[in-house]
Amino acid sequence: MTVVTGAGPVEYADRGVGEPLLAVHGTLGGWDQGLVAAEFFRVNGFRIIAPSRPGYLGTPLSTGRTPAGQGDALAALLDAIGLDRTAVFAGSGGGPAAYALAARHPGRVTRLLQIDSVALPIPPFPLPGCLRWIRPSGSSCGFFAMAQRRC
């Protein structure tokens, strides 16, 4: 289902009963990946709220183009579905959005569990010493930027 939030439309799935758990999917997924990743929690008594992050499935990229914007969109989703606080589970490319939600809206997150999440700042950010930013051939996305020694 899709709900209109203060940040824009957000597609999400809501399954199970019990304590709420926001399941933030990784790269190349959507609400479907969030449900699969959090199934262990659902069968153990959690309610799973699994949104599609901006740019995935039915959530337009305009809802949040940066990790901060995606964190704000997750908070707006919580507002739209009437949840004050929730535990958050994120994996892979969903990590930055979940970290942003916890950092920008700390009163909304009861616990944060990250599994193999992207944990480095999203480029560009200052690099120490002899490093410089490069982008793989054909990539314009900062997510795929790499650091390379230049000395």
C-alpha positions in Angstrom: 0.0 0.0 0.0 1.1 3.6 -0.4 0.5 6.4 2.0 1.0 10.1 1.4 3.4 11.5 4.1 4.8 15.0 4.8 7.8 14.0 2.8 5.9 12.5 -0.1 4.4 9.2 -1.1 5.8 6.1 0.6 5.0 2.5 -0.4 5.1 0.0 2.5 3.9 -3.3 3.7 2.6 -4.0 7.3 2.5 -7.6 8.5 2.2 -9.3 11.9 1.2 -8.2 15.4 3.2 -7.1 18.4 5.9 -4.6 19.0 6.6 -2.6 15.8 9.8 -3.1 13.9 10.6 -0.8 10.9 12.5 -3.0 8.4 14.6 -0.8 6.0 15.7 -2.7 2.9 19.0 -2.6 1.2 20.1 -1.9 -2.4 18.1 -3.6 -5.2 15.0 -4.2 -3.0 11.9 -2.6 -1.7 9.2 -3.4 0.9 9.4 -7.0 -0.3 13.0 -7.3 0.7 12.3 -5.7 4.0 9.6 -8.4 4.7 11.9 -11.2 3.8 14.8 -9.9 5.9 12.6 -9.4 8.9 10.5 -12.6 8.7 12.4 -14.0 11.7 11.1 -11.1 13.8 7.5 -11.4 12.5 7.3 -15.1 13.5 8.6 -14.2 16.9 5.9 -11.7 17.7 6.8 -8.4 16.0 4.8 -6.3 13.7 6.9 -5.5 10.6 6.6 -2.2 8.8 8.6 -2.5 5.6 8.8 0.6 3.4 10.3 1.0 0.0 13.0 3.6 0.2 12.8 6.5 -2.2 13.7 5.5 -5.7 12.6 1.8 -5.1 9.4 0.2 -6.2 6.4 2.6 -5.6 8.2 5.3 -3.6 9.4 8.1 -5.8 13.0 9.3 -5.5 11.6 12.8 -4.8 10.5 11.6 -1.4 14.1 11.6 -0.2 17.2 11.9 -2.3 19.8 11.8 0.5 20.3 9.6 3.6 19.0 12.6 5.7 16.0 13.0 3.4 15.3 9.3 3.6 15.6 9.3 7.4 13.0 12.2 7.4 10.8 10.2 5.0 10.9 7.2 7.4 9.9 9.6 10.3 7.1 11.0 8.1 5.9 7.4 7.4 5.7 6.7 11.2 3.6 9.9 11.5 1.3 8.8 8.7 0.6 5.4 10.2 0.4 6.6 13.8 3.5 5.2 15.3 5.4 7.3 17.9 8.4 5.0 18.4 9.7 1.8 16.9 12.6 -0.5 16.8 14.5 -0.3 13.5 16.2 -3.1 11.5 18.3 -2.2 8.4 20.6 -3.9 6.1 23.1 -3.0 3.4 22.2 0.1 1.5 19.4 0.8 3.9 21.9 1.6 6.7 22.4 5.3 6.0 18.7 6.0 6.0 18.3 4.1 9.3 21.3 5.9 10.9 19.8 9.2 9.7 16.4 8.4 11.2 18.0 7.6 14.5 20.3 10.6 14.5 17.7 13.2 13.3 14.7 11.7 15.1 16.2 10.0 18.2 12.9 10.0 20.1 11.4 7.8 17.4 13.9 4.9 17.6 13.8 2.5 20.5 16.5 0.3 19.2 18.6 0.2 16.0 19.9 -3.1 14.5 22.1 -2.9 11.4 23.2 -6.0 9.4 26.0 -5.5 6.9 25.0 -1.9 6.5 26.8 0.8 4.7 28.4 2.7 7.5 30.8 5.1 5.8 29.8 8.7 5.2 28.3 9.2 1.7 30.9 11.0 -0.5 32.0 13.6 -0.9 33.6 14.1 2.5 37.2 15.0 3.3 39.7 12.2 2.9 42.9 12.0 5.0 46.3 12.4 3.6 47.1 10.8 0.3 43.6 9.7 -0.8 41.4 11.1 -3.5 37.9 10.3 -4.8 37.5 8.3 -8.0 34.3 7.0 -9.6 34.2 3.7 -11.5 33.7 4.0 -15.2 30.1 4.9 -16.0 29.1 5.7 -12.4 27.7 9.1 -11.5 26.4 7.9 -8.1 28.3 8.8 -5.0 27.4 5.5 -3.5 29.7 3.8 -5.9 32.6 6.2 -5.4 35.9 4.8 -4.2 39.0 6.2 -2.6 42.4 5.7 -4.3 45.9 6.5 -3.1 47.5 9.4 -5.0 51.0 9.4 -3.5 
